[in-house]
Amino acid sequence: MNTDRLQQLRALLAEEPGDHFLRYAIALEHKRLGGTDQAIADLEALLHDAPQHIASYYQLALLLAGTGRSADALHVCEAGLLQCIVAGDRKARAELQELRNTIAEDA
């Protein structure tokens, strides 16, 4: 498992601790490296601190659904959809809506 990129991202975050994108990138790197539980924890923490970070809702819902937590994934989609309405982000809203529908059909 190559963790060089993860270490680089953590070093950047140490310099910019308030950077939500870096926290998101670290979560996605955990996902890429097979650390699903850590990725979920990272995204949940990010959304707790920055509920306006819309991309995190999609990735968190995907991870939760992939681990069999469909009800939690649907809840995350709903929360993300509300944020999309507040932000006026139609594209993200459509993507989350589609993901929510897919998860609901599979549940």
Phi and psi restraints in degrees (value plus and minus 20) as a CYANA .aco file:
   2 ASN   PHI    -111.2   -71.2
   2 ASN   PSI      94.6   134.6
   3 THR   PHI    -129.5   -89.5
   3 THR   PSI      -5.7    34.3
   4 ASP   PHI     -77.8   -37.8
   4 ASP   PSI     -65.8   -25.8
   5 ARG   PHI     -83.9   -43.9
   5 ARG   PSI     -60.8   -20.8
   6 LEU   PHI     -81.1   -41.1
   6 LEU   PSI     -62.5   -22.5
   7 GLN   PHI     -84.2   -44.2
   7 GLN   PSI     -59.4   -19.4
   8 GLN   PHI     -83.8   -43.8
   8 GLN   PSI     -63.6   -23.6
   9 LEU   PHI     -84.0   -44.0
   9 LEU   PSI     -61.1   -21.1
  10 ARG   PHI     -84.2   -44.2
  10 ARG   PSI     -58.3   -18.3
  11 ALA   PHI     -83.9   -43.9
  11 ALA   PSI     -62.4   -22.4
  12 LEU   PHI     -83.3   -43.3
  12 LEU   PSI     -60.6   -20.6
  13 LEU   PHI     -85.5   -45.5
  13 LEU   PSI     -54.5   -14.5
  14 ALA   PHI     -81.6   -41.6
  14 ALA   PSI     -52.9   -12.9
  15 GLU   PHI     -99.4   -59.4
  15 GLU   PSI     -50.6   -10.6
  16 GLU   PHI    -151.1  -111.1
  16 GLU   PSI      51.0    91.0
  17 PRO   PHI     -83.0   -43.0
  17 PRO   PSI     -38.5     1.5
  18 GLY   PHI    -112.6   -72.6
  18 GLY   PSI     -12.4    27.6
  19 ASP   PHI    -102.2   -62.2
  19 ASP   PSI      85.7   125.7
  20 HIS   PHI     -87.5   -47.5
  20 HIS   PSI     -54.5   -14.5
  21 PHE   PHI     -83.7   -43.7
  21 PHE   PSI     -59.8   -19.8
  22 LEU   PHI     -84.1   -44.1
  22 LEU   PSI     -60.0   -20.0
  23 ARG   PHI     -82.6   -42.6
  23 ARG   PSI     -60.6   -20.6
  24 TYR   PHI     -83.7   -43.7
  24 TYR   PSI     -64.2   -24.2
  25 ALA   PHI     -83.0   -43.0
  25 ALA   PSI     -57.8   -17.8
  26 ILE   PHI     -84.7   -44.7
  26 ILE   PSI     -62.7   -22.7
  27 ALA   PHI     -80.7   -40.7
  27 ALA   PSI     -63.9   -23.9
  28 LEU   PHI     -87.0   -47.0
  28 LEU   PSI     -52.3   -12.3
  29 GLU   PHI     -88.5   -48.5
  29 GLU   PSI     -60.1   -20.1
  30 HIS   PHI     -79.5   -39.5
  30 HIS   PSI     -62.9   -22.9
  31 LYS   PHI     -79.7   -39.7
  31 LYS   PSI     -67.4   -27.4
  32 ARG   PHI     -81.2   -41.2
  32 ARG   PSI     -54.5   -14.5
  33 LEU   PHI    -105.4   -65.4
  33 LEU   PSI     -17.3    22.7
  34 GLY   PHI      70.0   110.0
  34 GLY   PSI     -12.2    27.8
  35 GLY   PHI    -110.8   -70.8
  35 GLY   PSI      46.0    86.0
  36 THR   PHI     -78.6   -38.6
  36 THR   PSI     -67.1   -27.1
  37 ASP   PHI     -81.2   -41.2
  37 ASP   PSI     -61.0   -21.0
  38 GLN   PHI     -88.1   -48.1
  38 GLN   PSI     -59.2   -19.2
  39 ALA   PHI     -81.7   -41.7
  39 ALA   PSI     -63.2   -23.2
  40 ILE   PHI     -81.0   -41.0
  40 ILE   PSI     -67.9   -27.9
  41 ALA   PHI     -80.4   -40.4
  41 ALA   PSI     -62.0   -22.0
  42 ASP   PHI     -82.8   -42.8
  42 ASP   PSI     -65.2   -25.2
  43 LEU   PHI     -88.6   -48.6
  43 LEU   PSI     -58.8   -18.8
  44 GLU   PHI     -82.5   -42.5
  44 GLU   PSI     -62.9   -22.9
  45 ALA   PHI     -84.8   -44.8
  45 ALA   PSI     -61.0   -21.0
  46 LEU   PHI     -82.0   -42.0
  46 LEU   PSI     -65.4   -25.4
  47 LEU   PHI     -88.5   -48.5
  47 LEU   PSI     -49.6    -9.6
  48 HIS   PHI     -83.1   -43.1
  48 HIS   PSI     -63.1   -23.1
  49 ASP   PHI    -102.7   -62.7
  49 ASP   PSI     -50.2   -10.2
  50 ALA   PHI    -159.6  -119.6
  50 ALA   PSI      53.1    93.1
  51 PRO   PHI     -81.6   -41.6
  51 PRO   PSI     -33.6     6.4
  52 GLN   PHI    -102.5   -62.5
  52 GLN   PSI     -23.0    17.0
  53 HIS   PHI    -100.7   -60.7
  53 HIS   PSI      64.4   104.4
  54 ILE   PHI     -80.9   -40.9
  54 ILE   PSI     -59.1   -19.1
  55 ALA   PHI     -79.1   -39.1
  55 ALA   PSI     -49.7    -9.7
  56 SER   PHI     -85.7   -45.7
  56 SER   PSI     -51.8   -11.8
  57 TYR   PHI     -82.3   -42.3
  57 TYR   PSI     -65.0   -25.0
  58 TYR   PHI     -82.4   -42.4
  58 TYR   PSI     -70.2   -30.2
  59 GLN   PHI     -84.8   -44.8
  59 GLN   PSI     -60.4   -20.4
  60 LEU   PHI     -84.7   -44.7
  60 LEU   PSI     -62.9   -22.9
  61 ALA   PHI     -82.0   -42.0
  61 ALA   PSI     -61.8   -21.8
  62 LEU   PHI     -79.3   -39.3
  62 LEU   PSI     -66.9   -26.9
  63 LEU   PHI     -84.3   -44.3
  63 LEU   PSI     -64.3   -24.3
  64 LEU   PHI     -83.2   -43.2
  64 LEU   PSI     -64.0   -24.0
  65 ALA   PHI     -82.8   -42.8
  65 ALA   PSI     -58.9   -18.9
  66 GLY   PHI     -86.7   -46.7
  66 GLY   PSI     -40.7    -0.7
  67 THR   PHI    -121.2   -81.2
  67 THR   PSI      -7.5    32.5
  68 GLY   PHI      64.3   104.3
  68 GLY   PSI     -10.7    29.3
  69 ARG   PHI    -118.9   -78.9
  69 ARG   PSI      41.6    81.6
  70 SER   PHI     -81.7   -41.7
  70 SER   PSI     -61.4   -21.4
  71 ALA   PHI     -81.8   -41.8
  71 ALA   PSI     -62.6   -22.6
  72 ASP   PHI     -84.8   -44.8
  72 ASP   PSI     -60.2   -20.2
  73 ALA   PHI     -82.8   -42.8
  73 ALA   PSI     -61.5   -21.5
  74 LEU   PHI     -84.4   -44.4
  74 LEU   PSI     -59.8   -19.8
  75 HIS   PHI     -82.0   -42.0
  75 HIS   PSI     -62.2   -22.2
  76 VAL   PHI     -83.9   -43.9
  76 VAL   PSI     -61.5   -21.5
  77 CYS   PHI     -79.7   -39.7
  77 CYS   PSI     -65.0   -25.0
  78 GLU   PHI     -80.6   -40.6
  78 GLU   PSI     -65.5   -25.5
  79 ALA   PHI     -82.1   -42.1
  79 ALA   PSI     -61.0   -21.0
  80 GLY   PHI     -85.9   -45.9
  80 GLY   PSI     -58.1   -18.1
  81 LEU   PHI     -82.3   -42.3
  81 LEU   PSI     -59.6   -19.6
  82 LEU   PHI     -83.1   -43.1
  82 LEU   PSI     -61.4   -21.4
  83 GLN   PHI     -84.2   -44.2
  83 GLN   PSI     -56.8   -16.8
  84 CYS   PHI     -83.4   -43.4
  84 CYS   PSI     -59.4   -19.4
  85 ILE   PHI     -84.0   -44.0
  85 ILE   PSI     -66.1   -26.1
  86 VAL   PHI     -79.7   -39.7
  86 VAL   PSI     -63.1   -23.1
  87 ALA   PHI    -101.2   -61.2
  87 ALA   PSI     -34.8     5.2
  88 GLY   PHI      52.0    92.0
  88 GLY   PSI       8.4    48.4
  89 ASP   PHI    -114.6   -74.6
  89 ASP   PSI      72.1   112.1
  90 ARG   PHI     -88.1   -48.1
  90 ARG   PSI     -58.6   -18.6
  91 LYS   PHI     -84.5   -44.5
  91 LYS   PSI     -69.8   -29.8
  92 ALA   PHI     -83.6   -43.6
  92 ALA   PSI     -56.9   -16.9
  93 ARG   PHI     -81.9   -41.9
  93 ARG   PSI     -63.9   -23.9
  94 ALA   PHI     -83.9   -43.9
  94 ALA   PSI     -60.5   -20.5
  95 GLU   PHI     -86.2   -46.2
  95 GLU   PSI     -62.6   -22.6
  96 LEU   PHI     -87.0   -47.0
  96 LEU   PSI     -57.7   -17.7
  97 GLN   PHI     -82.0   -42.0
  97 GLN   PSI     -64.2   -24.2
  98 GLU   PHI     -83.2   -43.2
  98 GLU   PSI     -63.5   -23.5
  99 LEU   PHI     -82.6   -42.6
  99 LEU   PSI     -64.3   -24.3
 100 ARG   PHI     -78.5   -38.5
 100 ARG   PSI     -64.5   -24.5
 101 ASN   PHI     -82.6   -42.6
 101 ASN   PSI     -62.4   -22.4
 102 THR   PHI     -83.8   -43.8
 102 THR   PSI     -64.4   -24.4
 103 ILE   PHI     -84.1   -44.1
 103 ILE   PSI     -62.6   -22.6
 104 ALA   PHI     -82.8   -42.8
 104 ALA   PSI     -59.1   -19.1
 105 GLU   PHI     -87.1   -47.1
 105 GLU   PSI     -55.5   -15.5
 106 ASP   PHI    -102.0   -62.0
 106 ASP   PSI     -38.7     1.3
